[in-house]
Amino acid sequence: MRYIVTGCDGQLAGRVAQNVMKEVPGEQLIFTCPDLNRLRPEKKEAWEKQGITIRQANYDDKEGMVNAFRGGDRIYFVSSIINGPKRVQQHKNVIDACKEAGVQHITYTSFFGANREGYHQYVLEDHRPTEAYLKESGVEYNIMRNNLYMENYLTVSVILAMLSNNVWGTNARDGKATYIAKDDSARCAAALLLGKGGRNQDYDLTSLTPVSQRDICRMIAEKSGIDFKFVPMDDEEFRNYLEALHIPATTDGDYSRSPVPFCTMDMVTNEKGIANGQMGVVSHDVEKLTGRKPLEIPDLLDTYSYVWKEKLTNIRQLR
């Protein structure tokens, strides 16, 4: 059995790669990234020493992915970083390449709410057609629907606040969410990749404690000693807050001055979902898949304290 991890140079899939390395000999692993030139040479060398095969797999290049995936039996497929129809096509390319390469099982990273009525987050317009295409593909699968990433509210929100005179703005108001830590998501992804999920089953990945951003802001203010001010906003006010920081409306925009790689359409609708009480659902799927309870916000405060201590101004400065 050979296992493929796509996007191994990224924050989430990189964690997945580290987890499967603990369970499977390097000779059984294929790690891919969209551009091998972006992979740090020391990491590539360390992986190759362990017998891991490293290949380039760009989601825009279906034939290239067919070659990259050949010889693999099961794949973890992390979703693309862009939004919109281009992303949907990229995801279809991955699924088509898997079929042509003979991959027998696909684990896909989707977003919480993709299977729920009344959820209108911007990213769901990408994930819903991808899920449907995957289910119709004939390839066995697991879908993991991540809630909002916990790390974004301990890094991105803090950076944006520091760039805005310590104003923590959001249209989430006092809504609560069961944010998921990327470490927990990665552990679940590794478990599914290695065959620990049910056949063609979906999993909702959340923490167990709904938390408001007002509470997160308070926790960070107390720990940092910085007078962060939580400011509830309506949708338009929050969009203006983000636009003042040069964050584009869509991922097709100009990111030369943006401190984050996200778009306002994504951020405003995600936060609106929190305000509407949609993101506070509690699932126990993390524990089912990993045998351990998920991390909670207080568990990661120290980990990301360097963000405010070093006064980061861009997500690219994260380590």
C-alpha positions as CSV (number, residue, x, y, z in Angstrom):
1,M,0.0,0.0,0.0
2,R,1.3,3.4,-1.0
3,Y,-0.1,6.7,0.4
4,I,-0.1,10.1,-1.2
5,V,-0.2,13.5,0.5
6,T,-0.8,16.5,-1.7
7,G,0.3,20.0,-0.8
8,C,3.0,18.8,1.6
9,D,4.6,22.2,1.6
10,G,1.5,23.8,3.2
11,Q,0.4,24.4,6.8
12,L,-2.2,21.7,7.0
13,A,-0.9,19.0,4.6
14,G,2.6,19.4,6.0
15,R,1.2,18.4,9.3
16,V,-0.6,15.4,7.7
17,A,2.7,14.4,6.1
18,Q,4.5,14.5,9.5
19,N,1.7,12.3,11.0
20,V,1.8,9.6,8.4
21,M,5.6,9.4,8.6
22,K,5.2,8.2,12.2
23,E,2.9,5.3,11.0
24,V,4.3,4.3,7.6
25,P,7.8,3.5,6.2
26,G,9.0,6.2,3.8
27,E,9.0,3.7,0.9
28,Q,5.2,3.6,1.1
29,L,4.8,7.4,0.9
30,I,4.5,9.8,-2.0
31,F,4.5,13.5,-1.1
32,T,3.5,16.1,-3.7
33,C,3.5,19.9,-3.9
34,P,2.4,22.3,-6.7
35,D,5.9,23.6,-7.3
36,L,9.0,21.6,-6.1
37,N,11.0,24.8,-6.1
38,R,8.9,26.0,-3.2
39,L,9.8,23.1,-1.1
40,R,12.6,23.9,1.4
41,P,15.7,21.9,0.2
42,E,16.5,20.7,3.7
43,K,13.0,19.2,4.1
44,K,13.2,17.6,0.7
45,E,16.5,16.1,1.5
46,A,15.4,14.8,4.9
47,W,12.3,13.2,3.3
48,E,14.3,11.6,0.5
49,K,16.7,10.1,3.1
50,Q,13.7,8.3,4.6
51,G,12.8,6.8,1.2
52,I,9.9,9.1,0.6
53,T,9.1,9.8,-3.1
54,I,8.6,13.5,-3.8
55,R,6.8,14.7,-6.9
56,Q,5.3,17.8,-8.4
57,A,1.5,17.9,-8.7
58,N,-0.1,21.1,-9.7
59,Y,-3.9,21.2,-9.6
60,D,-4.0,23.0,-12.9
61,D,-2.1,20.2,-14.7
62,K,-4.2,17.1,-14.8
63,E,-1.7,15.0,-16.8
64,G,1.1,16.0,-14.5
65,M,-0.9,14.8,-11.6
66,V,-1.7,11.5,-13.3
67,N,2.1,10.9,-13.4
68,A,2.6,12.1,-9.9
69,F,-0.1,9.9,-8.5
70,R,0.8,6.7,-10.3
71,G,1.7,3.9,-8.0
72,G,-0.3,5.4,-5.2
73,D,-3.3,3.6,-3.6
74,R,-4.8,6.1,-1.2
75,I,-4.5,9.9,-1.3
76,Y,-5.1,12.8,1.0
77,F,-6.2,15.7,-1.2
78,V,-6.1,19.1,0.5
79,S,-8.4,21.7,-1.1
80,S,-6.9,24.5,-3.2
81,I,-6.1,27.9,-1.8
82,I,-8.2,30.0,-4.3
83,N,-11.9,30.5,-4.4
84,G,-14.5,30.3,-7.2
85,P,-15.0,28.3,-10.4
86,K,-11.2,27.9,-11.0
87,R,-11.0,26.1,-7.7
88,V,-13.8,23.8,-8.5
89,Q,-12.1,22.9,-11.8
90,Q,-8.8,22.3,-10.0
91,H,-10.6,19.9,-7.6
92,K,-12.2,18.1,-10.5
93,N,-8.7,17.8,-12.1
94,V,-7.4,16.1,-9.0
95,I,-10.3,13.6,-8.9
96,D,-10.0,12.8,-12.6
97,A,-6.2,12.4,-12.2
98,C,-6.8,10.0,-9.3
99,K,-9.1,7.8,-11.4
100,E,-6.7,7.7,-14.3
101,A,-3.7,6.9,-12.1
102,G,-5.6,4.1,-10.4
103,V,-5.9,5.6,-6.9
104,Q,-8.4,3.5,-4.9
105,H,-9.4,5.9,-2.1
106,I,-9.6,9.7,-1.8
107,T,-9.7,11.7,1.5
108,Y,-10.9,15.2,0.8
109,T,-10.7,18.4,3.0
110,S,-14.0,20.2,2.8
111,F,-15.6,22.8,4.9
112,F,-18.2,22.6,7.7
113,G,-21.7,23.1,6.5
114,A,-21.3,21.8,3.0
115,N,-24.0,19.2,3.7
116,R,-26.3,21.5,5.7
117,E,-29.2,23.6,4.6
118,G,-29.1,27.3,5.2
119,Y,-25.3,27.6,5.2
120,H,-24.2,30.3,2.7
121,Q,-20.5,30.8,3.3
122,Y,-18.6,31.8,0.2
123,V,-16.3,28.8,0.2
124,L,-19.2,26.3,0.2
125,E,-19.9,27.2,-3.4
126,D,-16.5,25.4,-4.1
127,H,-16.8,22.5,-1.7
128,R,-20.4,21.5,-2.5
129,P,-19.8,20.7,-6.2
130,T,-16.4,19.1,-5.3
131,E,-18.2,16.8,-2.8
132,A,-20.8,15.9,-5.4
133,Y,-18.2,15.2,-8.1
134,L,-16.2,13.0,-5.7
135,K,-19.3,11.0,-4.7
136,E,-20.2,10.4,-8.3
137,S,-16.6,9.5,-9.3
138,G,-16.9,5.8,-8.3
139,V,-13.8,6.1,-6.2
140,E,-14.1,5.2,-2.5
141,Y,-13.8,8.3,-0.3
142,N,-13.9,10.0,3.0
143,I,-14.8,13.7,3.4
144,M,-13.6,15.7,6.4
145,R,-15.4,19.0,6.9
146,N,-13.2,21.3,9.0
147,N,-14.8,24.0,11.0
148,L,-13.0,27.4,11.0
149,Y,-9.3,27.0,11.9
150,M,-8.5,27.9,15.4
151,E,-5.1,29.2,14.4
152,N,-6.5,31.9,12.2
153,Y,-8.1,33.6,15.3
154,L,-4.9,33.4,17.2
155,T,-2.7,34.8,14.4
156,V,-4.7,36.5,11.5
157,S,-7.2,38.2,13.8
158,V,-4.4,39.4,16.1
159,I,-2.3,40.7,13.1
160,L,-5.3,42.6,11.7
161,A,-6.1,44.1,15.1
162,M,-2.5,45.3,15.6
163,L,-2.7,46.9,12.2
164,S,-5.9,48.6,13.2
165,N,-5.0,50.4,16.4
166,N,-5.8,47.2,18.4
167,V,-9.4,47.1,17.2
168,W,-10.5,43.5,16.8
169,G,-13.3,43.9,14.3
170,T,-15.7,41.2,13.2
171,N,-19.3,40.7,12.1
172,A,-19.4,37.5,14.1
173,R,-20.6,39.7,17.0
174,D,-21.2,37.4,20.0
175,G,-21.8,34.2,18.1
176,K,-19.8,31.2,19.1
177,A,-17.8,28.6,17.1
178,T,-16.2,25.2,17.8
179,Y,-13.0,26.1,16.0
180,I,-10.8,23.2,14.9
181,A,-7.0,23.2,15.4
182,K,-4.9,22.3,12.3
183,D,-3.1,19.7,14.4
184,D,-6.4,17.9,15.1
185,S,-7.5,18.2,11.5
186,A,-4.1,16.7,10.4
187,R,-4.4,13.8,12.8
188,C,-7.9,13.1,11.5
189,A,-6.6,13.3,7.9
190,A,-3.8,10.9,8.6
191,A,-6.2,8.5,10.2
192,L,-8.5,8.6,7.2
193,L,-5.7,8.3,4.7
194,L,-4.5,5.2,6.6
195,G,-7.9,3.6,6.3
196,K,-9.3,4.2,9.8
197,G,-12.6,5.7,8.5
198,G,-15.8,4.1,7.4
199,R,-16.4,3.4,3.8
200,N,-17.7,6.5,2.0
201,Q,-18.3,8.3,5.3
202,D,-18.2,12.0,6.0
203,Y,-16.8,13.5,9.2
204,D,-17.4,16.9,10.9
205,L,-14.3,18.2,12.6
206,T,-14.9,20.6,15.5
207,S,-13.7,21.2,19.0
208,L,-16.0,20.6,22.0
209,T,-16.3,24.1,23.4
210,P,-18.2,26.8,21.5
211,V,-16.2,30.1,22.0
212,S,-17.0,33.7,21.0
213,Q,-14.4,36.0,19.5
214,R,-15.1,38.4,22.3
215,D,-13.8,35.7,24.6
216,I,-10.8,35.0,22.4
217,C,-10.0,38.7,22.3
218,R,-10.3,38.9,26.0
219,M,-8.0,35.9,26.5
220,I,-5.3,37.4,24.3
221,A,-5.6,40.8,25.8
222,E,-5.1,39.4,29.3
223,K,-2.2,37.2,28.2
224,S,-0.4,39.9,26.1
225,G,-1.1,42.9,28.2
226,I,-2.3,44.7,25.0
227,D,-5.6,46.6,25.2
228,F,-7.3,44.8,22.3
229,K,-10.8,46.2,21.8
230,F,-13.5,43.9,20.6
231,V,-15.7,45.8,18.2
232,P,-18.9,44.1,16.8
233,M,-19.6,45.2,13.3
234,D,-22.3,44.7,10.7
235,D,-21.4,43.1,7.4
236,E,-20.6,46.4,5.6
237,E,-18.5,47.8,8.5
238,F,-16.5,44.6,8.6
239,R,-15.9,44.6,4.9
240,N,-14.7,48.2,5.1
241,Y,-12.4,47.2,8.0
242,L,-10.8,44.5,5.9
243,E,-10.6,46.6,2.7
244,A,-8.8,49.3,4.7
245,L,-6.1,46.7,5.3
246,H,-5.9,46.1,1.5
247,I,-7.6,42.7,1.6
248,P,-9.2,42.0,-1.9
249,A,-12.8,41.0,-2.4
250,T,-11.9,37.7,-4.2
251,T,-8.8,35.6,-4.6
252,D,-8.4,37.0,-8.1
253,G,-7.6,40.4,-6.6
254,D,-4.3,42.2,-6.0
255,Y,-2.6,40.8,-2.9
256,S,0.6,42.9,-3.1
257,R,-0.4,44.9,0.0
258,S,-2.6,42.4,1.8
259,P,-1.4,41.0,5.1
260,V,-3.3,37.7,4.6
261,P,-4.0,35.5,1.6
262,F,-7.8,35.4,2.2
263,C,-10.5,37.5,0.5
264,T,-13.2,39.6,2.1
265,M,-16.0,37.5,0.5
266,D,-14.7,34.5,2.4
267,M,-14.0,36.3,5.7
268,V,-17.3,38.2,5.8
269,T,-19.5,35.2,5.1
270,N,-17.6,32.9,7.5
271,E,-18.0,35.4,10.3
272,K,-21.7,35.9,9.4
273,G,-22.1,32.1,9.8
274,I,-20.8,32.5,13.3
275,A,-23.2,35.3,14.1
276,N,-26.0,33.2,12.8
277,G,-25.1,30.3,15.2
278,Q,-24.1,27.9,12.5
279,M,-20.5,27.3,13.5
280,G,-21.1,26.3,17.1
281,V,-22.1,22.7,16.4
282,V,-20.3,20.1,18.5
283,S,-19.1,16.9,16.8
284,H,-17.2,14.1,18.5
285,D,-15.6,12.9,15.2
286,V,-12.1,14.0,16.1
287,E,-12.1,11.7,19.1
288,K,-13.6,8.9,17.1
289,L,-10.9,9.1,14.5
290,T,-7.9,9.8,16.7
291,G,-8.8,8.5,20.2
292,R,-8.1,11.8,21.8
293,K,-10.2,14.9,22.6
294,P,-9.6,17.9,20.3
295,L,-7.6,21.0,21.4
296,E,-9.3,24.1,22.6
297,I,-8.4,27.8,22.3
298,P,-6.5,28.0,25.6
299,D,-4.3,25.1,24.6
300,L,-2.7,27.2,21.8
301,L,-2.4,30.7,23.3
302,D,1.2,30.2,24.3
303,T,2.1,28.6,21.0
304,Y,1.2,31.7,19.1
305,S,2.2,34.3,21.7
306,Y,5.1,35.3,19.4
307,V,2.6,36.9,17.0
308,W,1.9,39.8,19.4
309,K,5.3,39.7,21.1
310,E,7.0,40.2,17.8
311,K,4.2,42.4,16.4
312,L,3.9,40.5,13.1
313,T,2.4,42.4,10.2
314,N,1.9,39.6,7.7
315,I,0.8,36.0,7.8
316,R,3.9,35.1,5.8
317,Q,5.9,35.8,8.9
318,L,4.3,32.9,10.8
319,R,6.5,30.0,11.7
